[in-house]
Each structure stands twice: as structure tokens, then as C-alpha cells.
Amino acid sequence: MVYSLYFIVLTLFGNYTLLNVFLAIAVDNLANAQELTAAENKVSHRLEKLLFFANAQELTAAEKKVSYPIETLPMANAKKLTTTKNI
């Protein structure tokens, strides 16, 4: 009788302990996953900002490369002034 009572108590206590260990590991992994998700969101937000500013800088660089009509370019006017006919 004592042996069977000891076995039942030991089994119940062992199962309770293993369940607590399993739940502790699961909860810890879920907490780490939430922290990683928050960190990834911060990194992706910063990356989006960097890409936005990089694209904005490319646009301003492209705006600086505006094409002008050939008559307004300094070299076109200089060629007209220096061109002379041979006699």
C-alpha cells in the first residue's frame, strides 16, 4: 500500500514538474520572439527611411542634370563667336 501511494505521488509530482519546465521554456521562447519581432520592425522602419532619403537624393541629383537647349549652352555660343571664314 505504501509503495503504490509513493508511486502515485511521485508520478503526479514528476508530471507537474515536467509540465512547468515545458511551459517555462515555451513562454520564454514566445517572449524572445516578440522582442525579435519588435527589433525587426525597428530595423525595417530605419531601412525604409534610408531608402526614402537615398531615393530623394537621387531625384535631386537627377533634377540637377536638367537638359538645356543647345543655344543656351556656353560652348555653343563660344563656337559661334570664334568661327570665322577663311579668305
N, C-alpha and C positions, 0 to 999 in steps of 0.2 A: 504494500500500500504506500509506504513512504517513497519507494523508488518511483512509482508511477506519478505521485504528486510532484516529486522533484523534476521528473522529465517534463511534465506539463508546464511547470513554472519556468524551467529553463528554455523550453521551446517558445513560450509566449514572450519572455524577456528578450530572447535572441531575435525573434521576428520583429519586435518593436524596435530594437536597436538597429537592425539592418534597414528597416523602413526609414528611420530617422536619418541614417547615413545617406541613403539614396535620395531622400528629399533635400537634404542639405546640399548635396552635390548638384542636384537639378536646379535648385534656387540660385546657387552661386553661378552656374553657367548662364542662367537667364539674366541675371544682373550684369554679368560681363558682356552678354550680347547687347543689352540695352546701352551700355557705355560705349561699345564699339560702334553701334548704330549712330549714337549722338556724335561721336568723333568723326565718323564718315560723313555725316551731314555737314559738319563744320568745314571739313576739307573740301567737299564738293561745292559748298557755298563760296569758299575762298577761291576755288578754281574757276567757278563761273565769273566771279568778279575780275580775276586776272584775264580771263579770255575776253570779257567785255571791254576792259581797258586796252588790251592788245588790239582788238578789232577797231576800237575807236582811234588808236594811234595810227593804224594802217589807213584808216579813212582820211585822217588829216594829212598823212603823207601823200595819199593819192590826190587830195584836193590841191596840194602844193604843186603837183605836176599837171596843172591845167595847160592845155594846148592853146597857143595863141595863133592868130592868123599870121602868115609869113611876112606880111608887110609891117607888122608891129615888132618883129624881132630885130634886135640891134644889128645883127650881122647882115640881114637882108638890106637894110638901109646903107650900111657901110659899103656893100658891093656896088650899089647904085651910084654912090658918091665917088668911088675910086675908079670906076670903069670909064675909060676914055677910048676914043677911036684913034687908030693909028693913021697918020697922014701919009 
